[in-house]
Amino acid sequence: MKNLKSIALSLVVLFSTATINAQAKKIDVSKSNISWVGKKVTGKHNGVVNFKDGLIILKANKVVGGKFTVDMTSLTATDLTGEYQAKLNGHLKSEDFFATDKFTTSTLVIKKIAATSKDVYAVTADLTIKGKTNPVTFDLIVKGNTASAKFNVDRTKYDIKYGSGSFFDNLGDKAISNEFELAVDLKF
């Protein structure tokens, strides 16, 4: 009986220590946002996409990990209105781009993270879009209950080749850049 109590006490201490050493902070999906910019020869479009959920893992007040899920069905252009916005939104959600009927979410999972200066972390993460996973790197700036990052994503690595000069000839002024820009603002 003494051994059972001793084991139970050890497990409580171990669990308490693990809880103190690592803390998960969930993002506030209603206040966090992702802005995007897609460029083409004749201009650009910008918009937003919403988080479904996400969290950052802290140890001794330093970020050590995280995982985020994006609701791809929320993908919306914000530089257009009315019929033109509906047309672009429909095209971005189609098989030509993100196929949101089939791939309703995308994920980002932090794999490596290292502090580079006060409040700044160099991050390597796995980004999954349309069921394809590739590494991305970016700086994450964390201040209090906020975090932010900006980085580019090569859409062709996720089988999004529509209008890409790397895959199609004679596009002229219809060519679309292979990379799109993301600006992420997180609130906890």
N, C-alpha and C positions, 0 to 999 in steps of 0.2 A: 504494500500500500504506500509506503514511503517512496518507493521508486516511481510509482504512478504519479504521486503529487509532485515529485521532483521533476519528472518529465513534463508534466503539465505546466509547471512554473517556468521551466526552460523555454517551452514553446511560446508562452505569453511574453516573456522577455524578448525572445527572438523576433516575434511578430511586431512587438512595440518598437524595437530597434529598426526593423525594416521599414516600418511606417514613418518613423522619424527621419530616416535617411533618404527616402524617396517620397515625393509628393506629386500627384497628378493634378494639374490645374486645367479644368475644362474651359474651352473658349465660350464666350457669349455669342452664339450664332446670330442673334438679332443686331449686335453692334459690330461684329467682325465682318470684313468684306474683302473681296478680291476684285480688282479692276484689271481689265485686259486691253491691249492695243494690238491690232493686226494691221500690218502695212502692206500696201500694194504700190505698183509703179505710179499710179495716178492719185494716191492719197492714202488714207487710213480710216479705220473704224475703231471705235472703242466701246467698252461696255463693262458689264459686271456679271459675276456668277456667285451664287451663295454657298456658304458652308452648310453641310448637313450636321456635322459634329466635328469635334477635334479636341486635342489636349496636348499640353506640354508637360514633360516629366522633369521635375527638379530634384536635385540632391545637393544639400548644403547651399541652397539658394543659387545653384548654377544649373542651367539647362543641360540635361543629359539625353533627352529623347523627345519623341512626339509622334503623333499620328493624326491625320486630318482627312476628312471625307467631304467631297464637294458634290453638291446636287447639280449635275450637268443639265437637268431639265430647266433650271432657272437661268440658263445662259441668255443674256439679253444685251442687245446693242443699245447704247444710250446716246449716240450721236445722231440718230435718226428718229423720226416720229411717224405715226400713222402707217400707211400702206408700205412705205419703204422700210420702216423698222420691222414690220411683220414679215416682209419678204426676206430680209437679211436674217432675222431670227430663225425663220423656217429653213433657210439654206444652211446656216451654221449647225442646226440640229439634225440635218439630213445625213445620209450616208456619205455625201461628199466631204463632210467635215467630222463632226463628233458623234453621229449616230446615237442620239440621246434616247431614242425608243428602245434600243438594245443595250446601251451602256449608260445607265441612268446616273452612275456615280463615277468619280475619279478619286484616287487616293494619293497621299504623299506620306511616306514613312521615313522618319529621320533614322539614318543608319550610322553616321559618324558625325560627331560634333566636337569642336574644340574652341575654347575661348581664345580670341586673338587680341582683345583689349577689353577694358571695362565695358560691359554691356553688349559686346559684339562677339558673335560666334560664327565660325566657318562651318557650314553645314554641307554634308553630302546626304542626299535622300533618294529614295526610290519613288519615282512618279509613275503612276499607272493611269493611262488614258486609253480608252477603247480596248481594254484587256491586255495592253502591251506595257511592260515595265522597263524603264530606263533610268539611269542615275542622273541627277541634277545637282548642281552646286550653287550655293548662294551664301551671302552674309545675312545673319539674323540679328536684328538689334532689339534687345529686350530692356525695357525701362518700366519698373513697377509692374503694373497689371496690363501692360501693353507690349506688343512685339510687332516688328515690321520686317519685310523683305521685298526685294525687287530682283527679278531674274528673267531670263529669256528661255523659251522652250522651242526646240526644233520639232515642229509638228510632223515632219516626215518620218521621224523615228516612231511615231504612233500610228502609222499608216494613214496619215491625212495628207494626201498628195495633190488634191485638187488645185489647179492653177499654179503649180510649182514649176519654175523654170528648170529645176534639176531633173524633172521627169517628163516634161512635155516641151516640144519645140514650137516655135512660131506663136508664142503667147502675146508678144508685143506688149502693149500697155495693159493687158489683162493679167499679167504675172503678179502673183501674190508671194510675199516674202515667206521663206520657210520658217522663220522664227516669229513667235508672238511674244509680247512682253506681259509679265504679270507683276502687279504691285499688291502685296498682301498686308493688311492691317488687322491685327488680332487684339481683342479685348478679352480679359479674363474676369 
